[in-house]
Amino acid sequence: LMLGGLMFFMVLQGYLQYAPMSVSEAVPYAGEERADKSIGKPIDFGIMAVYIIMILLIGTWFGRRQKGTKDYFFGGQRFSWWMIAFSLVATLVGSYSFVKYSQAAYNYGFASSQSYLNDWALMPLLLFGWLPILYFSRITTVPEYFERRFNRKVRLAATVGVLVYLVSYVGVNLYTMGTVFHHLLGWNVMGSAILIAGISAIYVTFGGQTSVIMTDLFQGVMLLATGIVLLFLGIHYLGGVEEFLGHLPREHRLALANSAFFYFLNQGILMRYTATKSTREARKAAIAMPLILMPVAAIVVASGGWIGQSFVHAGILPEMDPKKAFYITAEFLSHPGVFGLILAALTAALMSTVDTLITAVSAIVVNDVYKPLVKPKETEKQLLRTARFSS
């Protein structure tokens, strides 16, 4: 499977780099200039509100009966590989992904897709080295591993480094979503970020990893479906795949590989793997991610930029701000109501990333700061209370 995936992406890279491809003549835009105004109708925002309420209900319902930190951080280690794989997709695809990769797709084309070629080179280390170490040694956090491998000082340094990274990553997602809401609704960026952060923290604080996995499972499916539908609508509007590709400049059809950092040192991702029933289930999830789900996700988050560039080249839309490529393209292709689902997908992308990061920060605070340095003799009930407070 690993070699097959590697060969597939190598062939894809070679084809995109060297295959002869025709480019259609550019068509000047002849329509009216589009005003830079709030996008979407009241029904769209109503649908988004209903979606948020539904996620809160799902998260709180499945997050009941938390008895200790094992339940809170690892969901009792009872989940199957496919649930973990889909929830991981939702975690890896943040709100910034649609905006950032659609912007890159608009500017640079297929290079934004990130073929994940070098992920395959590192998969054996993850499958047969890192995952068994995590699972059988019952390590709770990445810094805990560093103390076992080196010493307590290294653990302290790793704790500081990982916490700074995770909290900063939360900030990036919240800022991006706040910026999107600012363009769509005219809301204050900070106010929007606080609102979404509060919503995410509610079900995470209540249900921990179980709530995160169940909500992210639902949101992962929705994210993939929304991006695929947007790509299909755009290709259909242009008249087919040939027309879509023909209106992409030749230099927009080159691939690019990505980094595999997430699979090894992201605390939230590692906690998801160790929430599986066994290492066999964790390995299945780890294989499904780069083989199937992440390449699909890479297409999903870039689809708005690809379609937007083709529309501009075909004279359907005027030149646009690349930062707005995703939701300008989405609004153009969507009727009222459908755009609401796309807004809900953006919100889902944010919450599904932030909720994972919240549980990761909570785990490090409890396991690497509070328990070893403050109160090492706390009971499970007391540690669970501290974990919720940290969230």
Salt bridges, closest charged atoms under 4 A:
ASP36 OD2 - LYS324 NZ 2.73
GLU144 OE2 - ARG148 NH2 3.04
GLU147 OE2 - ARG152 NH1 3.15
GLU147 OE1 - ARG155 NH1 2.42
ASP216 OD2 - ARG272 NH2 3.53
GLU281 OE2 - LYS284 NZ 3.61
GLU331 OE1 - ARG34 NH2 2.87
ASP368 OD1 - ARG155 NH2 2.72
